[in-house]
Amino acid sequence: MLDRTRLGAVIRKELIQFRRDRRSLVLAFVLPLILLVFFGYAITWDVDDIRMAVVDQDHGARARELVDAFRASRRFSVVETPTRTADIGPLLDRATVRMALVIPPDFASDLGAGRTAQVQAIVDGGDANTATIALAYTQALVRQFGAGLVTPTRDAHPPVEARPRVWFNEELSSSNMIVPGLVVLIMMIIAGLITSLTIAREWERGTMEQLASTPVTRLEVVLGKLAPFLVIGMVDVAVTSAAGVALFHAPFRGNALFLVVPSFLFLCGTLGLGLAISAVSRSQLLATQIGMLVTFLPGFLLSGFMFAIDIMPLPLRLLTYAVPARYFLVVVRGVFLKGVGPAVLWPETLLMLLYAVGTLTLAVRAFKKELA
């Protein structure tokens, strides 16, 4: 039979323990606020400030008016004005721009003759969501611009027409965008979680005493624990990449060898982060919780995997520079979809090298052989 006194005593005991447990307090009250801020600001399907290049081959007043209409919309930002269409490719490869508008040399003459003047909109289909929205904005702006040019003698056809062209993901397939991102996200989570348990497991099982009595240095312990998982991680990258191509028919246009060095550096950095977490927490449960917070959430929200970084508020955009998955995602999508190599991807590779050095140094300093 239920006794209210005993029940009240158990409830009071749990409340006292909960109040004294700082980790539980953080999970109960601080974590929901963190998740609300992350999801509230990062999850948005509005696309603003799309970086674009304009190739104006007409150089007329009407062409300038069209470009000004894009600027005035506040949806687009003209950051490049190349003189040749051949310069568009490198700009899209490096993600300097998301879209290019090509105005042909006969733009003004077609308008003057009553013919439909055509412009070409070339978009980067690597991010299918952004590409689709950018094309919709472009079509709407071109129609609005043309509506102001309609005269009673020219209403059978539109004065201006935008001809879209999608690069790297011609079908705007979401799987082509998601599969390379999943390779990055899975590696981030798996590598961080697996190693976050290794040193913590030693403390919980009491085997750290045996390890502390050996002459191995802290660096040797860290590298020894990292090496097996590094090999496993490299195999996982190969398997997940091959499975993505075979099962979901994601295009793989680059050289697979271009993924080896970036993958190695990314895994070194993520495994080092997991070892640092494990050395500090000394508890498998706590290590798992911290590991999820610093791997899954940043990898999912702040890497550009699900939501374009360009549309995030400035504070979150700055925070993304500390997320290694951001750089690895650029590399994987570049190799998968664009077929580019080290000549384009070297900045991201260098940043992942710095990240790996930093996390491995942190792991060595966080690990203590001394028994408290």
C-alpha positions as semicolon CSV with decimal commas, in nm:
position;residue;x (nm);y (nm);z (nm)
1;M;0,000;0,000;0,000
2;L;0,126;0,347;-0,088
3;D;0,256;0,539;0,212
4;R;0,261;0,917;0,162
5;T;0,532;0,970;0,424
6;R;0,773;0,725;0,265
7;L;0,690;0,855;-0,082
8;G;0,752;1,212;0,033
9;A;1,084;1,112;0,186
10;V;1,202;0,954;-0,141
11;I;1,093;1,259;-0,339
12;R;1,271;1,492;-0,096
13;K;1,585;1,280;-0,115
14;E;1,586;1,292;-0,498
15;L;1,538;1,667;-0,499
16;I;1,829;1,715;-0,259
17;Q;2,054;1,491;-0,471
18;F;1,942;1,665;-0,787
19;R;2,020;2,006;-0,637
20;R;2,370;1,893;-0,540
21;D;2,446;1,735;-0,879
22;R;2,572;2,017;-1,101
23;R;2,574;1,801;-1,412
24;S;2,206;1,721;-1,371
25;L;2,127;2,087;-1,315
26;V;2,308;2,180;-1,634
27;L;2,128;1,910;-1,834
28;A;1,791;2,010;-1,691
29;F;1,809;2,389;-1,720
30;V;2,107;2,506;-1,924
31;L;2,101;2,251;-2,206
32;P;1,740;2,330;-2,312
33;L;1,832;2,698;-2,345
34;I;2,141;2,613;-2,549
35;L;1,936;2,389;-2,778
36;L;1,668;2,655;-2,814
37;V;1,923;2,918;-2,917
38;F;2,099;2,684;-3,160
39;F;1,784;2,550;-3,323
40;G;1,604;2,883;-3,315
41;Y;1,878;3,077;-3,491
42;A;2,035;2,807;-3,707
43;I;1,721;2,642;-3,844
44;T;1,576;2,871;-4,106
45;W;1,479;2,819;-4,464
46;D;1,500;3,186;-4,554
47;V;1,790;3,258;-4,788
48;D;1,927;3,611;-4,787
49;D;2,242;3,779;-4,914
50;I;2,317;3,526;-5,188
51;R;2,667;3,595;-5,318
52;M;2,656;3,631;-5,695
53;A;2,878;3,717;-5,988
54;V;2,762;3,923;-6,284
55;V;2,909;3,883;-6,632
56;D;2,776;4,188;-6,818
57;Q;2,853;4,145;-7,187
58;D;2,606;4,415;-7,292
59;H;2,734;4,712;-7,084
60;G;2,415;4,902;-7,158
61;A;2,180;5,103;-6,940
62;R;1,916;4,825;-6,937
63;A;2,172;4,569;-6,821
64;R;2,278;4,797;-6,537
65;E;1,914;4,844;-6,439
66;L;1,869;4,466;-6,418
67;V;2,177;4,428;-6,199
68;D;2,056;4,716;-5,980
69;A;1,723;4,534;-5,941
70;F;1,910;4,233;-5,799
71;R;2,102;4,456;-5,560
72;A;1,791;4,642;-5,449
73;S;1,611;4,318;-5,365
74;R;1,847;4,262;-5,069
75;R;1,838;3,893;-5,156
76;F;2,155;3,908;-5,363
77;S;2,498;4,058;-5,312
78;V;2,713;4,118;-5,620
79;V;3,065;4,029;-5,506
80;E;3,233;3,952;-5,840
81;T;3,209;4,104;-6,187
82;P;3,421;3,885;-6,416
83;T;3,455;3,981;-6,780
84;R;3,446;3,626;-6,918
85;T;3,207;3,338;-6,865
86;A;3,513;3,113;-6,830
87;D;3,584;3,279;-6,495
88;I;3,256;3,157;-6,346
89;G;3,375;2,799;-6,297
90;P;3,658;2,876;-6,053
91;L;3,431;3,110;-5,854
92;L;3,171;2,835;-5,810
93;D;3,436;2,571;-5,739
94;R;3,573;2,773;-5,448
95;A;3,221;2,870;-5,332
96;T;3,319;3,237;-5,370
97;V;2,974;3,287;-5,523
98;R;2,656;3,082;-5,516
99;M;2,518;3,208;-5,845
100;A;2,631;3,382;-6,164
101;L;2,415;3,603;-6,384
102;V;2,524;3,624;-6,748
103;I;2,384;3,913;-6,953
104;P;2,447;3,851;-7,327
105;P;2,580;4,121;-7,561
106;D;2,249;4,144;-7,748
107;F;2,041;4,209;-7,435
108;A;1,956;4,575;-7,513
109;S;1,912;4,517;-7,886
110;D;1,662;4,234;-7,825
111;L;1,462;4,457;-7,591
112;G;1,465;4,739;-7,844
113;A;1,351;4,510;-8,124
114;G;1,062;4,369;-7,923
115;R;1,220;4,025;-7,887
116;T;1,251;3,836;-7,560
117;A;1,590;3,916;-7,407
118;Q;1,739;3,613;-7,234
119;V;1,978;3,608;-6,940
120;Q;2,142;3,302;-6,793
121;A;2,140;3,218;-6,423
122;I;2,405;2,962;-6,323
123;V;2,371;2,829;-5,969
124;D;2,578;2,599;-5,750
125;G;2,359;2,293;-5,696
126;G;2,580;2,156;-5,418
127;D;2,328;2,299;-5,172
128;A;2,000;2,202;-5,335
129;N;1,785;2,408;-5,098
130;T;1,979;2,732;-5,152
131;A;1,999;2,670;-5,528
132;T;1,623;2,616;-5,558
133;I;1,543;2,930;-5,360
134;A;1,802;3,137;-5,551
135;L;1,648;3,031;-5,882
136;A;1,299;3,117;-5,757
137;Y;1,419;3,462;-5,647
138;T;1,589;3,512;-5,984
139;Q;1,281;3,418;-6,184
140;A;1,066;3,650;-5,975
141;L;1,307;3,943;-6,009
142;V;1,344;3,899;-6,383
143;R;0,965;3,883;-6,427
144;Q;0,923;4,193;-6,212
145;F;1,191;4,376;-6,410
146;G;1,030;4,273;-6,738
147;A;0,686;4,382;-6,619
148;G;0,809;4,740;-6,606
149;L;0,914;4,716;-6,970
150;V;0,588;4,580;-7,110
151;T;0,419;4,804;-7,367
152;P;0,079;4,764;-7,539
153;T;0,253;4,639;-7,853
154;R;0,457;4,379;-7,673
155;D;0,245;4,170;-7,443
156;A;0,237;3,836;-7,621
157;H;0,568;3,725;-7,473
158;P;0,781;3,828;-7,174
159;P;1,037;4,102;-7,246
160;V;1,305;3,931;-7,034
161;E;1,348;3,562;-6,960
162;A;1,589;3,389;-6,722
163;R;1,735;3,061;-6,842
164;P;1,847;2,861;-6,535
165;R;2,146;2,630;-6,539
166;V;2,247;2,419;-6,240
167;W;2,603;2,301;-6,188
168;F;2,733;2,007;-5,981
169;N;2,383;1,878;-5,894
170;E;2,184;1,918;-6,212
171;E;1,872;1,741;-6,082
172;L;1,883;1,941;-5,754
173;S;1,860;1,603;-5,582
174;S;1,863;1,627;-5,205
175;S;2,042;1,292;-5,173
176;N;2,335;1,423;-5,376
177;M;2,372;1,699;-5,120
178;I;2,295;1,495;-4,808
179;V;2,508;1,184;-4,872
180;P;2,847;1,363;-4,865
181;G;2,728;1,552;-4,558
182;L;2,632;1,229;-4,385
183;V;2,982;1,093;-4,436
184;V;3,115;1,396;-4,247
185;L;2,851;1,390;-3,972
186;I;2,884;1,017;-3,908
187;M;3,262;1,038;-3,886
188;M;3,238;1,336;-3,650
189;I;3,002;1,155;-3,414
190;I;3,159;0,809;-3,426
191;A;3,518;0,926;-3,392
192;G;3,440;1,165;-3,109
193;L;3,225;0,922;-2,911
194;I;3,445;0,614;-2,946
195;T;3,758;0,782;-2,815
196;S;3,573;0,983;-2,550
197;L;3,516;0,653;-2,368
198;T;3,867;0,505;-2,382
199;I;4,047;0,682;-2,096
200;A;3,726;0,717;-1,894
201;R;3,685;0,340;-1,916
202;E;4,034;0,295;-1,770
203;W;3,942;0,505;-1,468
204;E;3,609;0,332;-1,408
205;R;3,754;-0,019;-1,438
206;G;4,050;0,062;-1,215
207;T;4,309;-0,029;-1,478
208;M;4,456;0,320;-1,476
209;E;4,666;0,219;-1,174
210;Q;4,839;-0,045;-1,384
211;L;4,894;0,200;-1,668
212;A;5,029;0,463;-1,430
213;S;5,292;0,219;-1,302
214;T;5,439;0,166;-1,650
215;P;5,714;0,388;-1,800
216;V;5,499;0,496;-2,100
217;T;5,469;0,871;-2,144
218;R;5,147;1,068;-2,181
219;L;5,215;1,119;-2,553
220;E;5,265;0,745;-2,603
221;V;4,938;0,668;-2,425
222;V;4,745;0,918;-2,635
223;L;4,896;0,806;-2,965
224;G;4,860;0,441;-2,871
225;K;4,493;0,481;-2,799
226;L;4,439;0,695;-3,109
227;A;4,613;0,477;-3,370
228;P;4,369;0,181;-3,383
229;F;4,067;0,409;-3,407
230;L;4,239;0,615;-3,676
231;V;4,271;0,304;-3,892
232;I;3,909;0,211;-3,822
233;G;3,799;0,565;-3,906
234;M;3,978;0,564;-4,241
235;V;3,810;0,234;-4,327
236;D;3,474;0,383;-4,224
237;V;3,526;0,684;-4,452
238;A;3,592;0,451;-4,745
239;V;3,297;0,225;-4,664
240;T;3,045;0,506;-4,609
241;S;3,159;0,688;-4,923
242;A;3,129;0,373;-5,133
243;A;2,791;0,290;-4,980
244;G;2,663;0,640;-5,050
245;V;2,756;0,607;-5,416
246;A;2,624;0,250;-5,450
247;L;2,301;0,281;-5,252
248;F;2,197;0,640;-5,314
249;H;2,368;0,694;-5,652
250;A;2,545;1,006;-5,530
251;P;2,792;1,131;-5,794
252;F;3,163;1,091;-5,725
253;R;3,338;1,313;-5,977
254;G;3,677;1,357;-5,813
255;N;3,977;1,141;-5,734
256;A;3,931;0,924;-5,425
257;L;4,294;0,983;-5,332
258;F;4,213;1,350;-5,272
259;L;4,009;1,239;-4,968
260;V;4,291;1,050;-4,798
261;V;4,490;1,336;-4,642
262;P;4,189;1,551;-4,543
263;S;4,016;1,248;-4,391
264;F;4,331;1,156;-4,199
265;L;4,363;1,509;-4,057
266;F;3,993;1,537;-3,974
267;L;3,994;1,203;-3,790
268;C;4,312;1,292;-3,601
269;G;4,151;1,613;-3,482
270;T;3,818;1,455;-3,387
271;L;3,982;1,156;-3,217
272;G;4,209;1,393;-3,026
273;L;3,905;1,588;-2,909
274;G;3,743;1,266;-2,789
275;L;4,056;1,168;-2,597
276;A;4,071;1,511;-2,433
277;I;3,708;1,476;-2,324
278;S;3,776;1,127;-2,190
279;A;4,083;1,243;-1,995
280;V;3,895;1,528;-1,830
281;S;3,564;1,357;-1,750
282;R;3,691;1,023;-1,606
283;S;3,330;0,896;-1,639
284;Q;3,191;0,712;-1,941
285;L;2,844;0,859;-1,891
286;L;2,972;1,214;-1,863
287;A;3,212;1,158;-2,154
288;T;2,924;1,038;-2,371
289;Q;2,713;1,341;-2,284
290;I;2,992;1,589;-2,351
291;G;3,091;1,402;-2,667
292;M;2,740;1,435;-2,809
293;L;2,730;1,806;-2,726
294;V;3,059;1,889;-2,896
295;T;3,027;1,653;-3,196
296;F;2,665;1,594;-3,297
297;L;2,515;1,939;-3,234
298;P;2,793;2,143;-3,399
299;G;2,831;1,890;-3,679
300;F;2,458;1,889;-3,752
301;L;2,377;2,257;-3,706
302;L;2,693;2,457;-3,765
303;S;2,881;2,274;-4,039
304;G;2,660;2,369;-4,332
305;F;2,527;2,013;-4,351
306;M;2,158;2,095;-4,308
307;F;2,152;2,473;-4,305
308;A;2,361;2,708;-4,516
309;I;2,614;2,904;-4,309
310;D;2,548;3,216;-4,516
311;I;2,196;3,252;-4,374
312;M;2,299;3,224;-4,009
313;P;2,330;3,528;-3,779
314;L;2,681;3,671;-3,750
315;P;2,757;3,524;-3,402
316;L;2,675;3,173;-3,523
317;R;2,867;3,226;-3,848
318;L;3,174;3,315;-3,643
319;L;3,119;3,008;-3,424
320;T;3,121;2,780;-3,730
321;Y;3,491;2,855;-3,784
322;A;3,560;2,645;-3,471
323;V;3,371;2,344;-3,613
324;P;3,605;2,112;-3,809
325;A;3,311;1,947;-3,984
326;R;3,261;2,274;-4,172
327;Y;3,597;2,233;-4,348
328;F;3,569;1,859;-4,402
329;L;3,223;1,908;-4,553
330;V;3,365;2,150;-4,811
331;V;3,629;1,891;-4,899
332;V;3,390;1,596;-4,927
333;R;3,130;1,786;-5,130
334;G;3,406;1,929;-5,346
335;V;3,542;1,585;-5,431
336;F;3,199;1,422;-5,464
337;L;3,007;1,686;-5,657
338;K;3,259;1,924;-5,813
339;G;3,551;1,694;-5,883
340;V;3,801;1,947;-5,749
341;G;4,129;1,867;-5,579
342;P;4,409;2,011;-5,364
343;A;4,442;2,324;-5,578
344;V;4,098;2,433;-5,457
345;L;4,070;2,252;-5,122
346;W;4,408;2,334;-4,968
347;P;4,275;2,608;-4,732
348;E;4,032;2,365;-4,565
349;T;4,302;2,098;-4,547
350;L;4,541;2,340;-4,377
351;L;4,276;2,442;-4,122
352;M;4,208;2,077;-4,040
353;L;4,582;2,026;-3,987
354;L;4,583;2,310;-3,735
355;Y;4,275;2,163;-3,568
356;A;4,439;1,820;-3,540
357;V;4,756;1,965;-3,387
358;G;4,549;2,165;-3,140
359;T;4,324;1,882;-3,019
360;L;4,609;1,629;-2,992
361;T;4,808;1,879;-2,787
362;L;4,504;1,934;-2,567
363;A;4,459;1,558;-2,523
364;V;4,822;1,507;-2,415
365;R;4,804;1,791;-2,163
366;A;4,464;1,680;-2,028
367;F;4,577;1,323;-1,963
368;K;4,734;1,270;-1,623
369;K;4,897;0,948;-1,515
370;E;4,906;1,058;-1,155
371;L;4,636;0,904;-0,936
372;A;4,433;1,155;-0,738
